[in-house]
Every structure is written in C-alpha cells, then in structure tokens.
Amino acid sequence: MSIIAAEMIWVGVGAYLAVGLMFALVFVVGGAGRIDRATKGAGALFRVLILPGAALLWPLLLFMWISGAGANRSDAA
C-alpha cells in the first residue's frame, strides 16, 4: 500500500468520525427520544454513555431518526 493510499484512508476515517461526532452531539440531545421513548427524561450520564456509540453508528441512527423507526412502537409486549 502506498503512503498516499494510507493517507486517504486516514482522511476518510477522520471525516467519518468528525461527521459522527457532530451528529452524535445533536442526536443525544434531541434524536434519541424520538427513536426510543424510554430515553426521554434520561439524565446527562446516560447521554454521555451513548455518545461514542452514536458517533460510530451515525448512518444507521440518522436513517432511523429520519424514517421515524421506533416512533410508533407500542410498549404492550
């Protein structure tokens, strides 16, 4: 692997993580409660704990947030 290819991979990883961190900051404040009603009213410690996972899984969480997945879920089960 050339140095240029390795640098391009690292730039891609850095960009993915930068976008993920920006998304995660917004998501833990407002989006988590829309996907899972159990997170409404959760404390700051919970939000700090889910921040790394939200930053890494941001494409999936963004899709779920936009599509409203989980919003119409019933807790009857």
C-alpha positions in Angstrom: 0.0 0.0 0.0 1.4 3.4 -0.9 1.6 6.2 1.5 -0.9 8.2 -0.4 -3.5 5.4 -0.2 -2.9 5.1 3.5 -3.3 8.9 4.0 -6.5 8.8 2.0 -7.9 6.0 4.2 -7.0 8.0 7.4 -8.6 11.2 5.9 -11.7 9.1 5.2 -11.8 7.7 8.7 -11.3 11.1 10.2 -14.1 12.6 8.1 -16.4 9.8 9.1 -15.6 10.3 12.8 -15.9 14.1 12.6 -19.4 13.9 11.0 -20.3 11.2 13.5 -19.3 13.4 16.5 -21.3 16.3 15.2 -24.3 14.1 14.6 -23.9 12.4 18.0 -24.0 15.7 19.8 -27.3 16.7 18.2 -28.7 13.2 18.4 -28.1 12.7 22.2 -29.9 15.9 22.9 -33.0 15.5 20.7 -32.9 12.5 18.5 -32.6 9.7 21.0 -36.0 10.4 22.5 -37.7 10.2 19.1 -36.3 6.8 18.3 -36.8 5.3 21.8 -39.4 6.8 24.1 -37.6 5.2 27.1 -34.7 7.7 26.7 -37.0 10.7 27.2 -36.0 12.3 30.5 -32.8 10.3 30.8 -30.0 12.0 32.6 -26.8 13.5 31.4 -24.7 10.4 32.4 -26.8 8.3 30.1 -26.4 10.8 27.2 -22.6 10.8 27.7 -22.6 7.0 27.7 -24.4 6.7 24.3 -22.3 9.5 22.7 -19.5 7.2 21.4 -21.9 4.6 20.0 -24.0 7.3 18.3 -20.8 8.8 16.8 -19.8 5.4 15.3 -23.3 4.3 14.2 -24.4 7.6 12.9 -25.6 6.5 9.4 -27.9 3.9 10.9 -29.2 6.3 13.6 -29.7 9.0 11.1 -31.8 6.7 8.9 -33.8 5.6 11.9 -34.3 9.2 13.0 -35.4 10.4 9.6 -37.7 7.4 8.9 -39.3 7.6 12.3 -38.3 4.0 13.2 -39.4 3.1 16.7 -41.6 6.2 17.0 -44.9 4.2 16.5 -43.7 1.2 18.6 -46.2 0.1 21.2 -45.0 -1.0 24.7 -47.7 -3.5 25.1 -45.4 -6.5 24.7 
